[in-house]
């Protein structure tokens, strides 16, 4: 069961109950929306998404277009964010880069959290050899220099290969969460509802999927949010060094890398991409913080 | 003479909900007031209000006068000077009330030094004196111990010592014995009596256990929905209850004496939530005597006798709970078919030390060879105090795997020889109900999913109809299947857990403390349901419990466990009326009866000392270190047998046997 399914299941459960039970999901949503940073984060992230995906519709240029009449031109009515040295429209490429970064970030976070949840829950529930093997793998991945390996593998991430990149990114982000999930599962497996299911004869894998994972979901949802910004930042820094998204595709990282060379005398080539990155990561972090508080009822009780 | 503590018209509002609504009482020095009520009735909050320990955001009005001095409205500094010196408190959970990182003696000395100008040395000496007073052996050495080195009973004694440290005028005890075993409870209650004699303090005893109140309190105040509903002398309230709620509570308590065979009667419904009170009398929706006038307004406290007041407009029609007719006497002959047979079951755990080089330093014998069997349609109660190994035994049986030693035979099949498919098949016939329904029901699942899970697992087709049937079977509304467990009350949740266990039509139901997490008024309902289901569906029960009164009500046979072995086993009637093993006798005599006159007249067999470490049980008879017979009755030569030879089960009478060399049947209740 993936994270999104869990969320879907929770909200589906909400609709089915009539009158709607004051479910956990409802309470969490209420608390989340009542926090100012949560509302602000959600609003900003929505705007960023709208901007990234609706922006190209109103722009006269696409990210591959080159305006040979304007190299490194400052923002104007024709080029809202100015142009690059190649004549590419900064508005169009920035939005393209933003799209790529958002998709990579979100996908990597979801894949990574799902991986962590499964590995942690199985290790913690079965213990014994399963646990030993999974723990070895986690520990091994923890000590491997992720950045170096991604750099070495970068030739593989050629044009159109960004899904592979997402997978590799996720592969190096899941370990710490998996360890947390394992610890929580070990305490969950001794809980009576899990024992009850065991004595009912429910197969172990089903117990993990239907009892353990849903009860880890508060940790996992928060973790997924925090991983979004981690993934975006890792992708950006990798792309900055030229190891991530490969041209002709662009991401915020490659834009910032290119723009940094001309930033001093043509600031528009750098600041829009960098600014959007900061805003996105900030918004995701605000959401993550607010979610964590919303899931933990003891965190911010009215005093 | 001014009362030591006088509370008048106390009202506490927590988060907008009125939790205490007009509580009033007075206690004189040397007097014990029992404050009784179910969970959520506001009794603990009212104690916290007296101590000034309410959470921020609570609003208190009314008056709390301590020796004539008004406490409501005092500033924190002034309250702190009163707390611990003039009024002190004993909490329910002694483990969380002591700081784990300081020595027990230092913590008591700290309590002394906070309110008295004495030197460190004087305080330490006083701490040792206090520990001696509460009956801790070798107090000078034990004062240097840390809280985790104390057993639960010793910790509670240390807390009582701390509460006595400054000769308070009032000691408030908030469920002081609820977390303890019955034999330890009896010891701690003795200590509290000593503490009261020494300090002459007034004691406010908050508890839900009517038996404790009957033996310990002079006066009783019954609370319901934040209000006192009846107050008076213990005898008046217990024998001439004038409020239907009190009468109902008394009728709902399972008892170990002869009346215990009569079914305790539940009170219907659940207490109202604070802030959501019905109009009129808050008890009216659950009251058997309800008339229309009850819903008009809340009844005041009527004077129904000298010093006896009750809040019921029909108080003169309330009759005390009738001593119900002696109920069924269990079938004298046991059924022919054996459902579960356990023979010489052993479970031990290695005791390991060290993190890197783990080495075995000993063995804990949690279950050291127990044998019993359950026939079809029979209920066996497995009782014992915490650490006796009863839960381990239950887990071993439920795992359906080969035990470390001995044999478990379920429905004629030896668990050691089962294949995975056969084990799965037997799982249908053996189901379990756990203690705390909130923990045993997955909070993320709806009731429908919870009940459908076993049906789906064992492929019973479309579960929808069966779920409805199951809910109806346990007395719940099938329309509530879409709700989550937390939308139900405790008793209803336990019914859901029972319904889940029944989903596959099992033949043996293992009940692990099925009612100990529930309020008395609800307990009786669940017990009644279990009894009815047994006859209706032809079930057999293995009931694991620490509460002998509950077992008495529902079990046909009982097995008493001590330190991993069965001390006594036999027909429930025989064991309860004439227990033969000294441990059973002590256990039964420690249980308080909700009957003040008999409680005062009873001779208690008090166990001394602490339960031995199960890693190194005493040689010979495991019970001899605490055995009253061994200590005071036997001669030196007779004792030799106890120290050398572990006693075997010896039959005494028709269906009763005890593992004691000198077993003698004796009535103790």
HADDOCK unambig.tbl for C-alpha pairs under 7 A between the chains (distance, minus, plus):
assign (segid A and resid 17 and name CA) (segid B and resid 482 and name CA) 5.05 0.50 0.50
assign (segid A and resid 17 and name CA) (segid B and resid 483 and name CA) 6.34 0.50 0.50
assign (segid A and resid 21 and name CA) (segid B and resid 483 and name CA) 6.33 0.50 0.50
assign (segid A and resid 191 and name CA) (segid B and resid 439 and name CA) 6.69 0.50 0.50
assign (segid A and resid 192 and name CA) (segid B and resid 439 and name CA) 5.54 0.50 0.50
assign (segid A and resid 192 and name CA) (segid B and resid 440 and name CA) 4.36 0.50 0.50
assign (segid A and resid 193 and name CA) (segid B and resid 439 and name CA) 6.03 0.50 0.50
assign (segid A and resid 193 and name CA) (segid B and resid 440 and name CA) 3.76 0.50 0.50
assign (segid A and resid 193 and name CA) (segid B and resid 441 and name CA) 5.03 0.50 0.50
assign (segid A and resid 193 and name CA) (segid B and resid 442 and name CA) 5.44 0.50 0.50
assign (segid A and resid 196 and name CA) (segid B and resid 440 and name CA) 6.51 0.50 0.50
assign (segid A and resid 199 and name CA) (segid B and resid 398 and name CA) 6.76 0.50 0.50
assign (segid A and resid 199 and name CA) (segid B and resid 427 and name CA) 6.71 0.50 0.50
assign (segid A and resid 199 and name CA) (segid B and resid 431 and name CA) 6.92 0.50 0.50
assign (segid A and resid 200 and name CA) (segid B and resid 427 and name CA) 6.25 0.50 0.50
assign (segid A and resid 200 and name CA) (segid B and resid 431 and name CA) 6.84 0.50 0.50
assign (segid A and resid 200 and name CA) (segid B and resid 454 and name CA) 5.96 0.50 0.50
assign (segid A and resid 201 and name CA) (segid B and resid 424 and name CA) 6.02 0.50 0.50
assign (segid A and resid 201 and name CA) (segid B and resid 427 and name CA) 6.09 0.50 0.50
assign (segid A and resid 202 and name CA) (segid B and resid 457 and name CA) 5.67 0.50 0.50
assign (segid A and resid 211 and name CA) (segid B and resid 442 and name CA) 6.92 0.50 0.50
assign (segid A and resid 214 and name CA) (segid B and resid 444 and name CA) 6.81 0.50 0.50
assign (segid A and resid 215 and name CA) (segid B and resid 444 and name CA) 6.91 0.50 0.50
assign (segid A and resid 303 and name CA) (segid B and resid 56 and name CA) 6.97 0.50 0.50
